[in-house]
Amino acid sequence: MRNGFGRLAVMLWGAGCLAAVCASGAEPALRECFPARQIQLPPFQVEKTFSPSSNRANFTFFQGITNVQVEGDILRFKLAAGRAVLGWGNYRGGQPIAEIAGLWEQRNDVQLRVRQSGTNSAWTVIPWADGARMRHPQSLAKSLSQVLTGTNWSDMLFKDNAVQFPTPDGFEFIIIGRRGDVFEIGQVQICRPVAAGACRRECMLPAGKIWRAVAMVAAGMPDGVHYQNARMRSRLFVNGREVPRRGPVYWQHAAALDLAPYLQPGANCVGFEYYGVLPHAPTVYLQMKVILETGETVDFQTDDSWKALNAVPPPAGWNEPGFNDSNWKPVRTQDYVFRPRSYFDGSVLVPEHDGLIVISNPLRDQLYYTDQEEIQFDIALPPGLAGRKPSLEYEIGRAGADGLSSTAITGMQTVFAARPGGLAAKISAGRLTGGVYTIALTLKTGGEIVEQRPREPFMVIRKLNQKIVPGADYTDGLDLELEDAIDFEKPGARPWIEWIARYGKEAQGVEQPRIVNKGGLTYREGPDGLGSGFSFRLDTFRHPGDFYLMELEYPDDAERDFVAVVASKFGVGADAQTGVGVGTGGKYRLTHRPQKLYWLHVADSGVHSIDLVNCSDRVLRPAAACSLKIYHVKGDLPAVATGTGRMFGTLNERCYYDSGHGLNFGVDTPRTLAAEQDKDKTWPPLRRFIQDLVWMQATADKYTQYLK
């Protein structure tokens, strides 16, 4: 089931449920999972040089400057005021199209050779495109502003660390100096540091047929734009043939590839062709294990023995065995630099299993099953082990929230049949209830251990047998038990906080609540101002992990726009988990009666709060509420028959721990992504991934019930 790229795939079946993929087991540490070295791509710089002898070095605009003249290869001018502006290229969009210089994509550093008659001046460079500034001076990098001192020739380099998008066609030079000072410019260079070229290495494989060749490859996407419009390209070649790659979920993450169809006995060449504008260069990393049908294994990986050449394109034949790379330079390497967890989708990077034992599901492509079918595994071994009396011990256990497994089923398989794909056996575990499980395998030949395969997770999907109800109202079909209630107009009943928010200022506390009695309505009203509100402490939910129905009663007597939120702790600015928005008045006709709003909440352990927060400065009245009733929902949620208009609104965007699905339907969240990434550095990644699967299964189970 492990696909080498730690991606969670949620799937629904029948009346609901989920499944996913990946690994854990004998608990190799992070560096043990990725032992190869990452190649540090050799950088070099490309340049375009503009000389004063040719069209005044492409300067097209002068302001606050007198006596502009060119003498040989020197452009000379005098400051007429304390501030001057030089326009270069298509500054302000005034340069004829035929004369506009074609600059580099992504990054254009400016190097200026200059001399001054005074001793001090300040220079700032601002990129322009299509007649407009690309960035405002206050948002420029510090490296784009420099101080020139002394009277000798100086080379000033203005490095732009941001990705330039679109490509600039001009620059604005702002000079702050002393009136009457004379400046001389020798040349202007537009520079771009890149990592572009190829790296290669040859390896020898023994005679015999290759059974498997699993490689973990990190080289970014084959060709794509990454964050901040940074384009990177990388292509993997084996023996002159390009290996198709989709690329990993996150560009620093390795993805699994099957290289067996590209390899051959004897000499083999593996190489990467790459391109990236610094600091955004591809991550070149590869670790591969080749397994022959005899069971013999050969390891191959990126290390200091690889060679690289800065050349675009590389010379013909560079990616084939026997190519003469004697003039190529040895690469430098470092530990594989990557985040154990992607901040794009939260997935943990887990390597593909590259050993002698192959596990597959005879029912479908990945290792997920339903609780209505027999759990079976097809096992394959190299055919060359047939004469060595192989035996396979297995342990099957259920995984817990800590990522560990409790052994439930053990056994041994000693009967293997010869098949075209190798030695074949089958392991059966009967029927299992819904949950995340693991299977660990130990291969022996002649009674001696040959390989211990770490725990491989598999998922059993429980079928949701939800009761179908008409959904005539928001409580139809719910088995409810009133667990707690808050009267907001009685603030002394439990701890509360009230605050006035002012943009850009610290919130101001309110000690005397505003209790309103009007037209037969009694309610609490918060302060005016966007972000102002009040918060009441909720005691610990008695049934963490279960659904709760929240019933908020609020007045419908004025225009209001506010949110009611259940947060993970008591206090201002707590982490919101579930909540709903309330809008009254405006385009809605006022009823001048109490109204009720319902939403579903999955309870965590620990102290919580209910927060009512004003969402707008434009409305006539701020947040207000009469009461909140909290009902425990016993058992699963019912499913609503089709055609109903009943809708429970709640945020369900994304699936991180600290937003969307994770906050609303996950138990004991938010665990922030940053906290998870810190834990990933010390926990074995296989255990971390299994822990994620357990959490994801419980979260998706709740979300599926909610959707129905």
Buried (B, 14 or more C-beta within 10 A) or exposed (E): BBBBBBBBEBBBBEBBBBBBBBBBBEBBEBEEBBBBBBBBBBBBEEEBEBBBBEEBBBBBBBEBBEEEEBEEBBBBBBBBBEBBBBBBBBBBEEBEEEEBBEBBBBBBBBBBBBBBBBEEBEBBBBBBBEEEBBBEEEEBEEEBBBEBEEEEEBEBEBBBEBBBBEBBBBBBBBBBBBEEBEBBBBBBBBBBBBBBBBBBBBBEBEEEEBBBBBBBBBBBBBEEEBEEBBBBBBBBBBBBEEBEBEBBBBBBBBBBBEBBEBBEEEEBBBBBBBBBBBEBBBBBBBBBBBBBBBBBBBEBBBBEEBBBBBBEEBEEEBBBBEBEBEEBEEBBBEEBEBBBBBEEBBBBBBBBBBBBBBBBBEBEEBBBBBBEEEBBBBBBBBBBBBEBEBBBBBBBBBBBEEBBBEEEBEEEBEEBEEEEBBBBBEBEBEEBEBBBBBBBBBBBBEEEEBBBBBBBBBBBBBBBEBEEBEBEEBBEBBBBBEBBEBBBBBBEEBBBBBBBBEEEEEBEEBEEBBEBEEEEBBBBBBBBBBBBBBBBBBEEBEBEBBBBBBBBBBBBBBBBBBBBBBBBEBEBEBBBBBBBEBBBBEEEEEEEEBBEBBBBBBBBEEBBBBBBBBBBEEBEBBBBBBBBBBBBBEEBBBBBEEEEEBEBEBBBEEBBBBBBBBBBBBBBBBBBBEEBBEBBEEBBBBBBBBBBBBBBBBBBBBBBBBEB
